[in-house]
């Protein structure tokens, strides 16, 4: 490898390390770690090939990378899951789950509910099978900017209620395809995230640098501006707004909380 290539690889490694550290030190990640440590049975909904540490069961529909929006990630091997002591179920999370009521101490649902046809049903199922959970997904701002073409919902949180708004055709990839990497076609906001140096350079202009710093801080620190991290015990409320204006709502009363950008906890629902 030529010297320039080695320098580039080292820079990418440093960037990836800093991004991973920011994710690991996010207030919601630290809070989740404490709950996981206290949980004996954990269900990972939308697990991919690597369920969260401590998972005793996992659910996912897409086994092969080619089935996923970015064509990334490894193959899900049920036998490998079984060898790790994890019961694997191959289905969508918005279908009835093959578990009994309160089978799990904790249900973890991260970046999958925005993919499904019926997020309200998925919410009801996770509340049925577990007493505590974390629902994690992109906030509406991130959905507009980064334009995941395979996400079906804009999601907002208001107190202990999650609002799902079905996307219209105009709301898919408004700033360009999130999968593009060439400067001519890349989504500029995706490039500004600087995923371990995988995107084109975004320059050093003062305004652009300030925007890049703010987007990266919100994204990699899991700020509520960029990502919803709703913790709940006993349940939460949900609202679905379809593209035709039809509204459905449901859920269960309970206690909910999240952490702001400063790491302060905000609580709702029953004490």
ABEGO torsion letter per residue (X at the ends): XBAAAAAAAAAAAAAAAAAAAAAAABAAAAAAAAAAAABABBBBBGAEABBBBGBABBBBABABAAABAAGBEBBBBAAAAAAAGBBBBBBBAABBBABBBGABABBBBBGAAAABABAAAAAAAAAAABABBBBBBBBAAAAAAAGBAABABBBBBBEABBBBBBBBAAABGAAEBAABABAAABBAAAAAAGBGGABBBAEABAAAAAAAAAAAAAAAAGBAAABBBBBBBGEBBBBBBBAAGBBBBBEBBEBBBBBBAAGBBBBBEBX
